[in-house]
Amino acid sequence: MRVEESEKVLMRIFVGEADSVGGKPLYHEIVKRLRKEKAAGATVTRGICGFGAKSHMHTARVLDLSHDLPIIIEVVDSKENIDRIAPLIDDMVGDGLITMEKVQAIRYAPKE
């Protein structure tokens, strides 16, 4: 059963697995901050291969095993909430990329 269909914003935060803040993994600290700021939710995905602004290849191949794989944190929320949270996350991210795009969110009710 469809509960709500609305326009939301998807914020993607691209960082490296080895990036840290205060000696803790940056991606974990970002998720903690998102939770503290009452974001609707967040998902962290670990990439198997990628490169960033410095064009350094990061890969999960056995012969080229990297300890700095790409990490993507995705957040879908209202435009107002993303606009409020984005500057806080931007302050946390050194080397990285933050993107935003409009998405059509469809929510379904949990099984009764």
C-alpha positions in Angstrom: 0.0 0.0 0.0 1.5 3.4 -1.0 1.5 5.8 1.9 3.2 8.9 0.4 4.7 10.0 -2.8 6.6 13.2 -2.8 9.6 15.1 -4.2 12.7 14.8 -2.0 16.5 15.5 -2.3 19.1 12.8 -2.5 22.5 13.9 -1.1 25.4 11.6 -1.9 28.7 12.1 0.0 31.8 10.5 -1.5 34.8 9.9 0.8 37.5 7.4 1.2 37.4 4.5 3.7 40.7 5.7 5.3 39.4 9.3 5.8 39.1 10.1 9.5 38.1 12.9 11.8 39.3 12.9 15.4 40.9 9.4 14.9 37.5 7.9 13.9 36.3 6.9 10.4 34.8 9.9 8.7 31.9 8.0 7.2 30.8 6.8 10.6 31.1 10.3 12.1 29.0 11.7 9.2 26.3 9.1 9.8 26.3 9.9 13.5 26.0 13.6 12.7 23.1 12.9 10.2 21.3 11.0 13.0 21.9 13.7 15.5 20.5 16.2 13.0 17.4 14.0 12.6 17.9 13.1 8.9 15.3 10.7 7.6 18.0 8.0 7.3 21.4 7.2 5.8 23.0 4.3 4.0 26.8 3.7 3.6 28.0 1.8 0.7 31.6 0.6 0.2 32.8 0.7 -3.4 35.0 -2.0 -5.0 36.8 0.4 -7.3 37.1 4.1 -8.0 39.2 7.2 -8.1 38.8 10.8 -7.1 40.2 14.3 -7.8 43.8 13.1 -7.4 43.2 10.2 -9.9 44.6 7.7 -7.5 43.0 4.3 -8.2 41.4 2.5 -5.2 40.5 -1.1 -5.8 39.4 -4.2 -3.9 41.3 -6.5 -6.3 43.4 -9.0 -4.3 46.7 -8.0 -6.0 46.0 -4.3 -5.6 44.2 -4.4 -2.3 43.5 -0.9 -1.1 42.8 0.1 2.5 41.1 3.2 1.2 38.1 2.0 -0.8 35.5 4.5 -2.0 32.6 5.1 0.4 29.3 6.6 -0.5 26.8 7.9 2.1 23.3 8.4 0.7 20.6 10.5 2.4 17.1 11.1 1.1 15.1 13.8 2.9 13.1 16.9 2.4 14.8 19.8 0.6 14.5 21.9 3.7 16.2 19.4 5.9 19.0 18.6 3.4 19.6 22.4 3.0 20.0 22.7 6.7 22.3 19.7 7.1 24.5 20.1 4.0 26.7 22.9 5.4 27.4 20.8 8.5 28.5 17.8 6.5 30.5 20.0 4.1 32.5 21.2 7.1 33.4 17.6 7.9 34.5 16.5 4.4 38.0 17.4 3.4 38.8 15.5 0.2 35.5 14.3 -1.1 32.5 15.2 -3.2 28.9 16.0 -2.2 26.2 15.9 -4.8 22.5 16.6 -4.6 19.6 15.7 -6.9 15.8 15.8 -6.9 14.2 12.4 -6.5 10.7 11.1 -6.4 10.3 9.2 -3.2 7.6 6.5 -2.9 7.0 5.2 0.6 5.2 1.9 1.4 3.6 1.1 4.7 5.2 -1.8 6.7 3.3 -5.1 6.6 0.5 -5.1 9.0 
